[in-house]
Amino acid sequence: MYFSLGLSGFAMVKIIVQAFYALRETRAPVMVAFLSLGLNVGLNFLFFHPLQNGGPALATSLSAVFDVVALTTVFRWKFGAIGMKEVGRSSLKFGAAAAVMGFVAFWMIRIPGFYNGTLTQRAGALFATIVVSSLVYVGTAFVLRVREIGEVWSIYHP
């Protein structure tokens, strides 16, 4: 549960560090990683007793979030704006599409008798739930005019 709080941070660190390396700037990521490591160790001591095994996971997640915020800030200072407003807008729209998809999947799972029957019938019901939910997700993102969906669409329909 505590690791899930840092999933976005873990993923974004991989991207922002590569951006620094692509611009031949290695010092800032190393310095931020050093600070992040120190924060992680300190938070481990702070959280271990009250949260037991969850303490290190929470410490690691919070350190990853710190890492992303620090690296993004340093990147902006050194190289200018990187379009975080657009990323934020797209993230909110994708979040809304995910919520709609989750509602549809939840509704389909609750259809009386839909998941009854043989293993093959239940597998078919699961497959249908996945396909319908995925289409609803992409369709909702398209209706919300998520920029990335338009970019993917233009690749296949020039």
ROKE-597194 format. One record per residue: x, y, z of N, C-alpha, C, O in turn. Coordinates in steps of 0.05 Angstrom, whole numbers, padded with zeros to 5 digits, always signed. Layout:
BEGIN
XYZXYZXYZXYZ;...
***
This chain:
BEGIN
+00016-00024+00000+00000+00000+00000+00018+00025+00000+00012+00044-00015;+00038+00025+00016+00055+00049+00018+00072+00053-00007+00078+00075-00015;+00080+00031-00019+00095+00033-00044+00078+00045-00066+00089+00059-00084;+00052+00040-00066+00035+00051-00087+00035+00081-00087+00030+00094-00108;+00040+00094-00064+00041+00123-00063+00064+00135-00079+00063+00158-00088;+00084+00119-00084+00107+00129-00099+00110+00119-00127+00130+00125-00140;+00090+00104-00137+00092+00093-00164+00097+00114-00185+00115+00111-00202;+00082+00136-00184+00086+00157-00204+00114+00169-00201+00127+00175-00221;+00123+00172-00176+00150+00183-00172+00171+00165-00183+00190+00175-00195;+00169+00139-00178+00189+00120-00188+00190+00122-00219+00212+00122-00230;+00167+00123-00232+00167+00125-00261+00178+00151-00271+00194+00152-00290;+00170+00173-00259+00178+00200-00268+00208+00204-00264+00221+00218-00280;+00220+00193-00243+00248+00196-00238+00264+00185-00262+00284+00197-00271;+00255+00162-00272+00269+00149-00294+00269+00168-00319+00289+00169-00333;+00248+00182-00323+00246+00200-00346+00262+00225-00342+00277+00233-00360;+00259+00239-00319+00273+00264-00315+00303+00261-00314+00318+00278-00323;+00312+00238-00302+00341+00234-00301+00352+00230-00330+00374+00240-00336;+00338+00216-00347+00347+00213-00375+00348+00240-00389+00365+00244-00406;+00329+00258-00382+00330+00284-00395+00355+00299-00387+00368+00312-00404;+00363+00297-00362+00389+00309-00353+00412+00297-00368+00429+00311-00379;+00413+00271-00370+00435+00257-00383+00436+00264-00413+00458+00267-00424;+00413+00267-00425+00412+00274-00454+00424+00301-00459+00435+00307-00480;+00423+00319-00439+00434+00346-00441+00462+00347-00428+00473+00369-00423;+00474+00324-00423+00501+00321-00412+00504+00335-00385+00525+00345-00379;+00483+00334-00370+00483+00345-00342+00481+00322-00323+00459+00311-00319;+00503+00314-00311+00502+00290-00293+00504+00298-00264+00497+00282-00246;+00514+00322-00259+00518+00330-00231+00492+00333-00215+00490+00323-00193;+00472+00346-00226+00447+00352-00212+00433+00326-00204+00425+00323-00181;+00430+00306-00222+00416+00282-00214+00431+00267-00192+00419+00255-00174;+00458+00267-00193+00473+00254-00172+00470+00268-00145+00467+00255-00125;+00471+00294-00145+00467+00309-00120+00439+00305-00109+00436+00301-00084;+00419+00306-00126+00392+00302-00116+00388+00273-00106+00375+00269-00086;+00401+00254-00120+00399+00226-00111+00412+00223-00083+00403+00208-00066;+00434+00237-00079+00448+00236-00053+00430+00247-00031+00427+00235-00010;+00417+00270-00036+00398+00282-00017+00374+00263-00013+00365+00260+00010;+00364+00251-00034+00342+00233-00032+00349+00208-00015+00332+00199+00000;+00373+00198-00019+00382+00175-00003+00383+00183+00027+00374+00167+00044;+00393+00206+00033+00394+00215+00061+00366+00218+00072+00361+00210+00095;+00348+00230+00057+00320+00232+00065+00308+00205+00070+00293+00200+00090;+00313+00186+00052+00303+00159+00055+00312+00146+00081+00296+00134+00095;+00337+00148+00087+00348+00136+00111+00335+00149+00136+00327+00135+00154;+00333+00176+00136+00321+00190+00158+00292+00182+00162+00283+00177+00184;+00277+00180+00140+00249+00173+00142+00245+00144+00150+00225+00137+00163;+00264+00127+00142+00263+00099+00151+00264+00097+00182+00249+00082+00194;+00283+00112+00194+00284+00113+00223+00259+00124+00235+00250+00115+00256;+00248+00144+00223+00224+00157+00233+00199+00140+00232+00183+00139+00250;+00196+00125+00210+00172+00110+00205+00172+00081+00213+00151+00068+00215;+00196+00070+00218+00197+00041+00222+00181+00031+00246+00166+00012+00243;+00184+00044+00268+00170+00034+00292+00140+00038+00290+00125+00020+00296;+00131+00062+00283+00101+00065+00282+00088+00049+00260+00065+00040+00263;+00101+00045+00237+00089+00032+00214+00100+00004+00209+00091-00010+00191;+00120-00005+00224+00134-00030+00222+00143-00034+00193+00158-00018+00183;+00135-00056+00180+00144-00061+00153+00135-00040+00132+00147-00038+00111;+00114-00026+00138+00105-00005+00120+00123+00020+00121+00122+00036+00102;+00139+00023+00142+00156+00046+00144+00176+00050+00122+00177+00071+00110;+00192+00029+00116+00211+00032+00094+00197+00037+00067+00207+00051+00050;+00174+00025+00063+00159+00029+00037+00150+00058+00035+00153+00071+00014;+00139+00069+00057+00131+00097+00057+00155+00116+00054+00153+00135+00039;+00176+00110+00067+00201+00126+00065+00211+00126+00036+00219+00147+00026;+00211+00103+00023+00221+00101-00004+00202+00117-00023+00212+00130-00041;+00176+00114-00019+00157+00129-00036+00160+00159-00033+00161+00173-00053;+00162+00168-00008+00165+00197-00004+00191+00207-00015+00193+00230-00025;+00212+00191-00013+00238+00199-00024+00236+00201-00055+00248+00219-00067;+00221+00183-00067+00218+00184-00096+00203+00209-00105+00210+00222-00124;+00182+00216-00089+00167+00241-00095+00186+00265-00092+00185+00283-00109;+00201+00266-00070+00221+00287-00067+00240+00289-00090+00246+00311-00100;+00250+00266-00099+00269+00264-00121+00257+00277-00146+00270+00293-00159;+00232+00271-00152+00219+00282-00176+00215+00312-00174+00222+00327-00192;+00206+00321-00151+00201+00350-00147+00227+00365-00149+00229+00386-00162;+00248+00355-00136+00274+00368-00136+00286+00368-00164+00295+00389-00173;+00285+00346-00178+00297+00344-00205+00282+00362-00224+00294+00375-00241;+00255+00362-00222+00239+00379-00240+00245+00408-00235+00247+00424-00254;+00248+00416-00210+00254+00444-00203+00281+00452-00214+00284+00473-00226;+00301+00435-00210+00328+00441-00219+00329+00442-00250+00341+00459-00262;+00315+00423-00263+00314+00423-00292+00302+00449-00302+00312+00461-00322;+00281+00458-00290+00268+00483-00298+00287+00507-00294+00288+00524-00311;+00301+00508-00272+00320+00529-00267+00342+00530-00289+00349+00551-00298;+00352+00506-00296+00374+00505-00314+00366+00507-00344+00381+00520-00359;+00343+00496-00351+00336+00493-00379+00310+00506-00387+00303+00506-00410;+00296+00517-00368+00270+00530-00375+00246+00512-00371+00249+00489-00361;+00223+00521-00378+00198+00507-00374+00198+00481-00389+00209+00479-00411;+00186+00460-00378+00185+00434-00391+00156+00425-00396+00151+00402-00402;+00137+00443-00394+00110+00437-00402+00094+00422-00380+00077+00405-00387;+00099+00427-00355+00085+00413-00334+00056+00420-00332+00040+00403-00323;+00048+00443-00341+00019+00450-00341+00004+00432-00360-00018+00422-00353;+00015+00427-00383+00002+00409-00403+00001+00381-00392-00018+00367-00396;+00023+00372-00379+00024+00345-00368+00002+00343-00346-00012+00323-00344;+00000+00364-00329-00021+00364-00308-00049+00362-00320-00065+00347-00310;-00054+00378-00341-00080+00377-00353-00086+00350-00365-00108+00339-00361;-00067+00339-00379-00071+00312-00390-00075+00291-00368-00092+00273-00370;-00060+00294-00346-00063+00275-00324-00091+00276-00312-00102+00255-00305;-00101+00300-00308-00128+00302-00298-00149+00290-00316-00168+00277-00307;-00145+00294-00342-00164+00283-00362-00161+00252-00362-00182+00238-00363;-00137+00242-00361-00133+00213-00360-00145+00202-00334-00156+00180-00334;-00142+00217-00313-00154+00208-00287-00184+00206-00289-00196+00187-00279;-00196+00226-00302-00225+00225-00306-00233+00201-00323-00253+00188-00318;-00218+00196-00344-00224+00173-00362-00221+00147-00346-00236+00128-00350;-00201+00146-00329-00197+00122-00313-00220+00118-00293-00228+00095-00288;-00230+00139-00282-00253+00137-00264-00278+00127-00278-00292+00109-00268;-00283+00137-00302-00305+00127-00318-00301+00097-00325-00320+00081-00323;-00277+00090-00333-00270+00062-00339-00275+00045-00315-00286+00023-00317;-00266+00054-00292-00270+00039-00267-00299+00035-00260-00307+00013-00252;-00315+00055-00265-00344+00053-00260-00356+00032-00279-00372+00016-00270;-00349+00033-00304-00360+00013-00323-00351-00015-00316-00368-00033-00317;-00326-00019-00309-00317-00046-00302-00331-00055-00277-00339-00078-00275;-00334-00038-00257-00348-00045-00232-00377-00053-00239-00387-00072-00228;-00390-00037-00256-00418-00043-00264-00419-00070-00278-00437-00086-00273;-00401-00075-00296-00402-00101-00311-00397-00125-00293-00409-00146-00297;-00379-00122-00274-00374-00144-00255-00399-00150-00238-00403-00173-00230;-00415-00130-00234-00439-00133-00217-00464-00142-00233-00485-00146-00220;-00462-00145-00259-00485-00154-00274-00493-00182-00265-00476-00200-00266;-00517-00186-00255-00525-00212-00245-00522-00235-00265-00531-00233-00288;-00507-00256-00257-00504-00279-00274-00482-00276-00296-00476-00296-00309;-00471-00252-00299-00452-00248-00321-00427-00265-00317-00415-00275-00337;-00418-00269-00292-00394-00284-00287-00400-00312-00277-00383-00325-00265;-00424-00322-00282-00431-00350-00276-00426-00368-00300-00422-00358-00322;-00425-00394-00295-00422-00413-00316-00395-00427-00315-00382-00427-00295;-00388-00438-00338-00363-00453-00339-00339-00434-00339-00342-00410-00340;-00316-00446-00336-00291-00430-00336-00289-00414-00362-00281-00391-00361;-00296-00426-00384-00294-00412-00410-00314-00389-00411-00307-00367-00421;-00338-00392-00400-00357-00370-00400-00348-00348-00382-00351-00324-00388;-00336-00355-00359-00326-00334-00341-00303-00319-00353-00300-00295-00350;-00285-00334-00367-00263-00322-00381-00273-00303-00402-00262-00281-00406;-00294-00311-00417-00306-00294-00437-00317-00269-00425-00315-00247-00436;-00330-00272-00401-00341-00248-00388-00319-00229-00379-00322-00205-00381;-00297-00240-00369-00274-00224-00361-00262-00210-00386-00256-00186-00385;-00259-00224-00408-00249-00212-00432-00267-00190-00441-00258-00168-00449;-00294-00194-00441-00313-00173-00449-00310-00149-00431-00311-00126-00440;-00307-00153-00405-00304-00131-00386-00279-00115-00392-00280-00090-00392;-00257-00129-00398-00232-00115-00404-00235-00099-00430-00226-00076-00432;-00246-00111-00451-00249-00098-00477-00267-00074-00475-00259-00052-00484;-00290-00077-00463-00309-00054-00460-00297-00032-00443-00299-00009-00450;-00285-00039-00421-00273-00019-00403-00250-00004-00417-00248+00020-00414;-00234-00018-00433-00212-00006-00447-00223+00014-00468-00213+00036-00471;-00243+00005-00483-00255+00022-00503-00268+00047-00490-00266+00069-00501;-00281+00043-00467-00292+00066-00453-00270+00086-00445-00274+00110-00446;-00247+00075-00435-00225+00092-00427-00215+00109-00450-00212+00133-00448;-00209+00095-00472-00198+00110-00496-00219+00129-00507-00213+00152-00514;-00244+00120-00508-00266+00138-00518-00270+00162-00500-00273+00184-00510;-00269+00158-00474-00272+00181-00456-00248+00200-00459-00252+00225-00460;-00224+00190-00461-00200+00207-00465-00203+00222-00491-00195+00245-00493;-00213+00209-00512-00217+00222-00538-00238+00244-00536-00234+00266-00546;-00260+00239-00522-00281+00259-00518-00271+00283-00502-00278+00306-00508;-00254+00277-00482-00242+00299-00466-00219+00313-00481-00207+00332-00470;-00214+00305-00505-00193+00317-00522-00165+00317-00509-00151+00337-00509;-00158+00294-00499-00132+00290-00487-00112+00292-00511-00115+00277-00531;-00093+00309-00509-00074+00315-00530-00060+00289-00540-00056+00285-00564;-00051+00273-00521-00036+00248-00528-00053+00229-00545-00043+00215-00562;-00079+00228-00539-00097+00210-00555-00098+00221-00584-00097+00205-00603;-00100+00247-00587-00099+00259-00614-00073+00253-00628-00073+00248-00653;-00051+00253-00614-00025+00248-00626-00024+00219-00636-00015+00213-00658;-00033+00200-00620-00033+00172-00628-00052+00168-00651-00045+00154-00670;-00075+00181-00651-00095+00179-00673-00082+00189-00699-00086+00176-00720;-00067+00211-00697-00056+00222-00722-00034+00204-00733-00028+00206-00757;-00021+00188-00717-00001+00169-00727-00014+00149-00746-00003+00142-00767;-00037+00139-00737-00050+00118-00753-00070+00128-00774-00078+00113-00791;-00077+00154-00772-00095+00166-00791-00085+00193-00800-00096+00214-00792;-00063+00193-00816-00051+00219-00823-00068+00236-00841-00059+00258-00849;
***
